[in-house]
Amino acid sequence: MSTRAKISRRELCPICLEQLAAGGYQYRTGQVVRLHSCGHCFHRSCIDSWLQQATTCPTCRVEHPELPIDCIYLGVVSLGRTETPPLGQLSDDVAKYVHTATQSIEYSRECKQMLRLRSSCVEILASPSAVDKASDKSSSPLLLTVRLHNIASFHSLHQAVVLVERAKSHSPKGLLHHILQFDTDIQASHCIDRLHDASTAALKRIRQHSAAESTTATSPRAASRNCTDASTNSKASNTASTSSPIQSSSSQRGAAID
């Protein structure tokens, strides 16, 4: 959501149908927000209530890409070398651990965290209630960050989602399994769909960036090659134009001798 928005006095909140700005133009001071995904404005209290039940803009139904999803972060599992499965598969040991963990921990909104998908990473945030209760009010709600390009795979197991992250080490021990529990199977499936969309978009951006860098790298070479060819052609042209008067002068001298 936007942190700053300019609002017209005629503009209404699409949810409560009341004016967003009491008079004239004003910058919001916490009461009005603008969705990044589509640009529509709402009263903060109205859109917060709406987004607790939906994930789209109430005006245009565009999916809000950075809307956090409620979850419980159950922790991380690191597998040994002999236990690591092929890429794209989930170890039986991890599956058993996930099943045990989700069965033993009752999903409670009081101890929940929030998963937020950025354009380049996955973030786990502390719940607003936990942040409000924290003794250090200046502390960040961010609990964990996983870069999208470091995610090797992700899996859905009933009400849980497993993010497989490549650590800095390239050995099998460098694979970390982050386990997230959701309230329902549908929420876990929705998380997988959003992870797939975010990963695909991130991969597309990386490929476009690589292609742009490749084009930029080859352009100076091509320009240098063109300059070399032009210089060679210029020298050849100068040689030809210089030799022509010599041949003409020789012919004239021959004619005079005759």
C-alpha positions as CSV (number, residue, x, y, z in Angstrom):
1,M,0.0,0.0,0.0
2,S,1.1,3.5,-0.7
3,T,2.4,5.6,2.1
4,R,1.4,8.9,0.6
5,A,-1.6,9.8,-1.7
6,K,-3.1,13.0,-3.0
7,I,-6.9,12.9,-2.6
8,S,-9.7,15.0,-4.2
9,R,-12.5,16.3,-2.1
10,R,-15.0,14.6,-4.5
11,E,-13.4,11.2,-4.2
12,L,-15.4,8.6,-2.2
13,C,-14.2,5.5,-0.5
14,P,-15.7,2.6,-2.7
15,I,-16.4,0.6,0.4
16,C,-18.2,3.0,2.8
17,L,-19.2,5.6,0.1
18,E,-18.0,8.5,2.3
19,Q,-15.5,11.2,1.3
20,L,-11.9,10.2,1.5
21,A,-10.8,13.8,2.1
22,A,-12.9,16.2,4.3
23,G,-11.9,19.3,2.3
24,G,-9.7,20.2,-0.6
25,Y,-6.5,18.2,-1.4
26,Q,-4.7,16.6,1.4
27,Y,-1.9,14.1,2.0
28,R,-3.1,11.2,4.1
29,T,-2.0,11.0,7.7
30,G,-2.9,7.4,8.2
31,Q,-6.6,7.4,7.4
32,V,-6.4,6.9,3.6
33,V,-4.3,4.4,1.6
34,R,-3.7,3.7,-2.1
35,L,-3.2,0.1,-3.4
36,H,0.0,-0.3,-5.4
37,S,-1.5,-2.9,-7.7
38,C,-4.2,-0.7,-9.2
39,G,-4.0,2.8,-7.6
40,H,-7.5,2.8,-6.0
41,C,-7.8,4.7,-2.7
42,F,-9.7,3.6,0.4
43,H,-10.1,4.5,4.1
44,R,-7.5,2.4,5.9
45,S,-10.1,0.9,8.3
46,C,-12.3,0.0,5.4
47,I,-9.7,-1.7,3.2
48,D,-8.1,-3.5,6.2
49,S,-11.5,-5.0,7.0
50,W,-12.0,-6.0,3.4
51,L,-8.6,-7.6,3.0
52,Q,-9.2,-9.8,6.0
53,Q,-11.8,-11.6,3.8
54,A,-10.4,-11.1,0.3
55,T,-7.2,-10.7,-1.6
56,T,-8.4,-8.4,-4.4
57,C,-9.2,-4.8,-4.8
58,P,-13.0,-4.2,-4.1
59,T,-13.2,-1.8,-7.1
60,C,-11.4,-3.7,-10.0
61,R,-10.8,-7.1,-8.4
62,V,-7.1,-7.0,-9.2
63,E,-5.0,-9.3,-7.0
64,H,-3.1,-7.4,-4.4
65,P,0.4,-8.9,-4.9
66,E,2.0,-7.9,-1.7
67,L,-1.0,-8.7,0.6
68,P,0.4,-10.8,3.5
69,I,-1.0,-14.3,4.0
70,D,-1.6,-15.5,7.6
71,C,0.6,-18.5,8.5
72,I,2.7,-20.0,11.3
73,Y,6.4,-20.4,10.7
74,L,7.3,-23.8,12.2
75,G,11.0,-23.5,11.6
76,V,13.7,-24.8,9.3
77,V,15.0,-28.3,8.6
78,S,18.5,-28.9,7.1
79,L,19.1,-32.3,5.6
80,G,22.4,-34.3,5.6
81,R,24.2,-35.3,2.4
82,T,22.8,-38.9,2.3
83,E,19.2,-37.7,3.0
84,T,18.9,-35.1,0.2
85,P,16.5,-36.1,-2.5
86,P,16.8,-35.1,-6.2
87,L,15.8,-31.5,-7.0
88,G,12.0,-31.2,-7.2
89,Q,11.3,-34.0,-4.8
90,L,10.7,-33.8,-1.0
91,S,12.5,-36.1,1.4
92,D,10.4,-38.7,3.3
93,D,12.0,-37.4,6.5
94,V,10.9,-33.9,5.8
95,A,7.4,-35.0,5.0
96,K,7.2,-37.0,8.2
97,Y,8.5,-34.0,10.2
98,V,5.9,-31.7,8.6
99,H,3.1,-34.1,9.3
100,T,4.1,-34.4,13.0
101,A,4.6,-30.7,13.4
102,T,1.3,-29.7,12.0
103,Q,-0.5,-32.3,14.0
104,S,1.1,-31.3,17.3
105,I,0.7,-27.5,16.8
106,E,-2.9,-26.2,16.8
107,Y,-3.3,-23.3,14.4
108,S,-4.0,-20.2,16.4
109,R,-4.4,-16.7,15.0
110,E,-2.8,-15.4,18.2
111,C,0.6,-17.0,17.4
112,K,0.4,-16.5,13.7
113,Q,2.9,-14.7,11.5
114,M,2.4,-13.3,8.0
115,L,4.0,-14.3,4.7
116,R,4.5,-11.5,2.2
117,L,5.7,-11.9,-1.4
118,R,7.9,-9.2,-2.8
119,S,9.1,-8.9,-6.4
120,S,12.5,-10.4,-5.4
121,C,11.9,-12.2,-2.1
122,V,9.6,-14.0,0.4
123,E,9.3,-12.3,3.8
124,I,7.9,-13.7,7.1
125,L,6.6,-10.9,9.3
126,A,5.5,-10.9,12.9
127,S,1.8,-10.3,13.4
128,P,0.7,-6.7,14.2
129,S,-0.5,-7.8,17.6
130,A,3.0,-9.3,18.4
131,V,4.7,-6.1,17.3
132,D,2.4,-4.0,19.4
133,K,3.1,-6.2,22.5
134,A,6.9,-6.1,21.9
135,S,8.9,-4.2,24.5
136,D,11.2,-2.7,21.9
137,K,8.8,-0.7,19.7
138,S,11.6,0.2,17.3
139,S,12.2,-3.5,16.4
140,S,11.4,-4.6,12.9
141,P,8.4,-7.1,12.3
142,L,10.6,-8.9,9.7
143,L,11.4,-12.4,10.9
144,L,12.9,-14.0,7.8
145,T,13.8,-13.2,4.2
146,V,14.3,-15.8,1.5
147,R,15.4,-14.5,-2.0
148,L,13.3,-15.9,-4.8
149,H,16.3,-16.8,-6.9
150,N,17.6,-18.9,-4.0
151,I,14.4,-21.0,-3.8
152,A,15.1,-24.4,-5.4
153,S,11.5,-25.7,-5.1
154,F,8.3,-25.4,-3.0
155,H,5.8,-28.1,-2.0
156,S,2.3,-28.2,-0.5
157,L,1.5,-30.9,2.1
158,H,-2.1,-30.6,3.2
159,Q,-2.1,-27.4,5.4
160,A,1.6,-26.8,5.1
161,V,4.0,-25.4,2.5
162,V,7.7,-26.2,2.4
163,L,10.1,-23.7,0.8
164,V,13.4,-25.4,-0.2
165,E,16.1,-22.7,-0.1
166,R,19.7,-23.0,-1.5
167,A,22.0,-21.8,1.1
168,K,25.4,-20.2,0.3
169,S,27.0,-23.6,0.2
170,H,26.5,-25.6,-3.0
171,S,26.7,-28.9,-1.2
172,P,23.5,-30.9,-0.4
173,K,23.8,-29.7,3.2
174,G,23.2,-26.3,1.8
175,L,19.4,-27.0,1.2
176,L,17.2,-25.5,3.9
177,H,13.5,-26.5,4.2
178,H,11.4,-23.7,5.6
179,I,8.0,-25.0,6.9
180,L,4.9,-22.8,7.0
181,Q,1.5,-23.9,8.4
182,F,-1.8,-22.5,7.1
183,D,-5.3,-22.5,8.5
184,T,-6.7,-24.6,5.6
185,D,-5.6,-26.6,2.6
186,I,-7.1,-23.9,0.3
187,Q,-4.8,-21.2,1.8
188,A,-1.8,-23.5,1.4
189,S,-2.7,-24.0,-2.2
190,H,-3.2,-20.3,-2.7
191,C,0.2,-19.7,-1.3
192,I,1.7,-22.2,-3.8
193,D,0.0,-20.4,-6.7
194,R,1.4,-17.0,-5.6
195,L,4.8,-18.5,-5.1
196,H,4.7,-19.9,-8.7
197,D,3.6,-16.5,-10.1
198,A,6.3,-14.6,-8.2
199,S,9.1,-17.1,-9.1
200,T,8.1,-17.0,-12.8
201,A,8.0,-13.2,-12.8
202,A,11.4,-13.0,-11.1
203,L,13.0,-15.5,-13.5
204,K,11.6,-13.5,-16.4
205,R,13.2,-10.4,-15.1
206,I,16.5,-12.1,-14.6
207,R,16.5,-13.4,-18.2
208,Q,15.5,-9.9,-19.5
209,H,18.3,-8.3,-17.5
210,S,20.8,-10.9,-18.8
211,A,19.7,-10.4,-22.4
212,A,20.0,-6.6,-22.0
213,E,23.5,-7.0,-20.5
214,S,24.5,-9.3,-23.4
215,T,23.2,-6.7,-25.9
216,T,25.1,-3.9,-24.2
217,A,28.3,-6.0,-24.2
218,T,28.1,-6.9,-27.9
219,S,27.2,-3.4,-29.1
220,P,30.7,-1.8,-28.4
221,R,32.3,-4.8,-30.2
222,A,30.0,-4.3,-33.2
223,A,30.6,-0.6,-33.3
224,S,34.4,-1.2,-33.1
225,R,34.1,-3.7,-35.9
226,N,32.2,-1.2,-38.0
227,C,34.7,1.5,-37.4
228,T,37.6,-0.9,-38.4
229,D,35.7,-1.8,-41.6
230,A,35.0,1.8,-42.4
231,S,38.7,2.7,-41.9
232,T,39.8,-0.2,-44.1
233,N,37.4,0.9,-46.9
234,S,38.5,4.5,-46.6
235,K,42.2,3.5,-47.0
236,A,41.4,1.3,-50.0
237,S,39.5,4.2,-51.6
238,N,42.3,6.6,-51.0
239,T,44.8,4.2,-52.6
240,A,42.6,3.8,-55.6
241,S,42.2,7.5,-56.1
242,T,45.9,8.1,-55.7
243,S,46.9,5.4,-58.3
244,S,44.6,6.7,-61.0
245,P,46.5,10.0,-61.7
246,I,49.8,8.1,-61.9
247,Q,48.4,5.8,-64.5
248,S,47.0,8.7,-66.5
249,S,50.3,10.6,-66.4
250,S,52.2,7.6,-67.7
251,S,49.8,7.2,-70.6
252,Q,50.3,10.9,-71.5
253,R,54.1,10.6,-71.4
254,G,53.9,7.5,-73.6
255,A,51.8,9.4,-76.1
256,A,54.3,12.3,-76.2
257,I,57.2,9.9,-76.9
258,D,55.3,8.4,-79.8
